[in-house]
């Protein structure tokens, strides 16, 4: 993905709460496009290999969630997490982690991730097709900052996590603000 490139416009199959439904599961299907999600805002997008996986669940998502106010101070309107998982899994994962500040975006078919060039095979772990780990700052649907872990390949022998940490993204945001002030 290159800086200045629009994010792919795809339709995400999401579930939204609808109290008119009643019962124990008051949710309905709702299609949301990339344009719906990214237009008019400066968004931090986090791409993760999979729900309930160790690095994603124990380090990455909790850190981004805890630092949401710091990201807001740096001009980020919302934080989105996208993973090649369905809407039901993404909701359960967010509930399990007690996330308060991250919107989960299900990319069940991997279409968005594929169009970003981040879809990889993780058959060596029994995962199938998944996302490579990355983060992006997206301004009004256009990639402004890109943070991709090194070594993208199918069946990678390791799972790097350094380039897409909240600290790395915050450093980039902070340096950009200093440059604009100078």
C-alpha positions as CSV (number, residue, x, y, z in Angstrom):
1,X,0.0,0.0,0.0
2,X,1.3,3.4,-0.9
3,X,0.9,6.7,0.8
4,X,-1.8,8.7,-1.0
5,X,-3.7,5.7,-2.2
6,X,-7.4,5.4,-1.5
7,X,-8.4,2.4,0.7
8,X,-10.2,-0.2,-1.4
9,X,-14.0,0.3,-1.5
10,X,-15.6,-2.9,-0.4
11,X,-18.8,-3.9,1.4
12,X,-18.4,-5.2,5.0
13,X,-21.1,-7.5,6.3
14,X,-21.6,-6.2,9.8
15,X,-24.1,-6.7,12.7
16,X,-25.7,-3.7,14.4
17,X,-27.8,-3.6,17.6
18,X,-31.5,-3.1,16.8
19,X,-33.8,-3.0,19.9
20,X,-36.9,-3.4,17.7
21,X,-35.8,-7.0,17.2
22,X,-36.1,-8.0,20.8
23,X,-34.9,-11.3,22.3
24,X,-31.4,-12.3,23.4
25,X,-29.7,-11.3,20.2
26,X,-31.1,-8.0,19.0
27,X,-28.8,-7.5,16.0
28,X,-29.5,-7.2,12.3
29,X,-27.2,-7.4,9.3
30,X,-26.0,-4.1,8.0
31,X,-23.8,-3.5,4.9
32,X,-21.2,-0.8,5.4
33,X,-18.8,0.2,2.7
34,X,-15.3,1.5,3.0
35,X,-16.6,4.9,2.0
36,X,-19.2,4.8,4.9
37,X,-16.4,4.0,7.4
38,X,-13.6,6.2,6.2
39,X,-15.2,9.3,4.6
40,X,-14.8,12.6,6.4
41,X,-12.7,11.2,9.2
42,X,-9.0,10.6,10.2
43,X,-9.0,7.0,11.2
44,X,-6.4,4.7,12.6
45,X,-6.8,1.3,11.0
46,X,-5.2,-1.8,12.6
47,X,-5.0,-5.0,10.5
48,X,-4.5,-8.2,12.6
49,X,-4.0,-11.9,11.8
50,X,-6.9,-13.2,13.8
51,X,-9.3,-13.1,16.7
52,X,-8.2,-14.5,20.0
53,X,-4.6,-15.0,18.8
54,X,-1.9,-14.2,21.5
55,X,-0.2,-11.1,20.2
56,X,-3.4,-9.5,18.9
57,X,-5.4,-10.2,22.1
58,X,-2.7,-9.9,24.8
59,X,-0.7,-6.9,23.5
60,X,-1.9,-5.1,20.3
61,X,-5.6,-4.5,20.8
62,X,-5.5,-3.8,24.5
63,X,-2.6,-1.3,24.0
64,X,-4.5,0.6,21.2
65,X,-7.7,0.6,23.3
66,X,-5.9,2.0,26.4
67,X,-4.2,4.7,24.3
68,X,-7.3,5.9,22.4
69,X,-7.3,9.3,24.2
70,X,-3.7,9.9,23.2
71,X,-4.5,9.1,19.6
72,X,-7.5,11.6,19.8
73,X,-5.1,14.3,21.0
74,X,-3.0,13.6,17.8
75,X,-6.0,14.1,15.5
76,X,-7.4,10.6,15.2
77,X,-11.2,10.5,15.1
78,X,-11.7,6.7,15.4
79,X,-9.8,3.5,15.7
80,X,-10.9,0.5,13.6
81,X,-9.6,-3.1,13.7
82,X,-10.0,-5.3,10.7
83,X,-9.4,-9.0,10.6
84,X,-10.3,-11.9,8.3
85,X,-13.0,-13.1,10.7
86,X,-16.8,-12.9,10.5
87,X,-19.0,-10.4,12.4
88,X,-19.9,-12.9,15.1
89,X,-16.3,-13.7,16.0
90,X,-15.3,-10.0,15.9
91,X,-18.1,-9.1,18.4
92,X,-17.2,-11.9,20.8
93,X,-13.5,-11.0,20.6
94,X,-14.3,-7.3,21.4
95,X,-16.6,-8.4,24.2
96,X,-13.9,-10.8,25.6
97,X,-11.3,-8.0,25.6
98,X,-13.8,-5.4,27.0
99,X,-12.8,-3.0,24.2
100,X,-14.2,0.5,24.7
101,X,-12.6,2.5,22.0
102,X,-12.1,0.3,18.9
103,X,-14.7,-0.5,16.3
104,X,-14.3,-4.0,15.0
105,X,-14.7,-4.5,11.2
106,X,-15.2,-8.1,10.0
107,X,-13.5,-8.9,6.7
108,X,-14.9,-12.5,6.6
109,X,-14.0,-13.1,3.0
110,X,-10.7,-11.3,3.1
111,X,-11.7,-9.0,0.2
112,X,-10.6,-5.7,1.8
113,X,-7.4,-7.3,3.1
114,X,-6.6,-8.9,-0.3
115,X,-7.2,-5.6,-2.1
116,X,-4.8,-3.9,0.3
117,X,-2.2,-6.5,-0.6
118,X,-2.1,-7.8,2.9
119,X,-3.8,-11.2,2.6
120,X,-1.3,-14.1,3.3
121,X,-1.6,-17.8,3.9
122,X,-1.0,-19.0,7.4
123,X,-1.6,-22.7,6.7
124,X,1.5,-23.5,8.7
125,X,-0.5,-22.5,11.8
126,X,-3.8,-24.0,10.6
127,X,-5.3,-20.5,10.0
128,X,-5.8,-20.5,6.2
129,X,-6.0,-17.0,4.7
130,X,-5.4,-14.2,7.1
131,X,-4.2,-10.6,7.3
132,X,-0.5,-9.7,7.7
133,X,-0.1,-7.3,10.7
134,X,-0.2,-3.6,9.8
135,X,-1.5,-0.2,10.9
136,X,-2.5,2.7,8.8
137,X,-3.6,6.3,9.3
138,X,-6.4,7.0,6.8
139,X,-7.6,10.6,6.1
140,X,-10.9,10.8,4.4
141,X,-10.4,7.4,2.7
142,X,-6.8,8.0,1.6
143,X,-3.8,6.3,3.2
144,X,-1.7,9.0,5.0
145,X,0.6,6.8,7.0
146,X,1.5,3.1,6.6
147,X,3.1,0.8,9.2
148,X,3.6,-2.7,7.9
149,X,5.5,-5.4,9.7
150,X,8.6,-6.7,7.8
151,X,8.8,-10.0,6.0
152,X,5.3,-10.3,4.5
153,X,5.0,-13.8,3.0
154,X,2.8,-16.8,3.0
155,X,3.4,-19.2,5.9
156,X,5.8,-16.9,7.7
157,X,7.9,-18.7,10.3
158,X,7.4,-15.8,12.8
159,X,4.9,-13.1,13.7
160,X,6.7,-9.7,13.9
161,X,5.3,-6.9,16.0
162,X,7.1,-3.7,16.1
163,X,6.4,-1.5,13.1
164,X,2.6,-1.4,13.8
165,X,2.7,-0.8,17.6
166,X,0.8,2.1,19.1
167,X,4.1,3.7,20.1
168,X,5.4,3.6,16.5
169,X,2.2,5.1,15.1
170,X,2.1,7.8,17.9
171,X,5.8,8.7,17.2
172,X,4.9,9.2,13.5
173,X,1.8,11.3,14.4
174,X,3.8,13.4,16.8
175,X,6.7,14.0,14.4
176,X,4.1,15.1,11.7
177,X,2.6,17.6,14.1
178,X,6.1,19.0,14.9
179,X,6.8,19.4,11.2
180,X,3.5,21.2,10.6
181,X,4.3,23.6,13.5
182,X,7.8,24.4,12.3
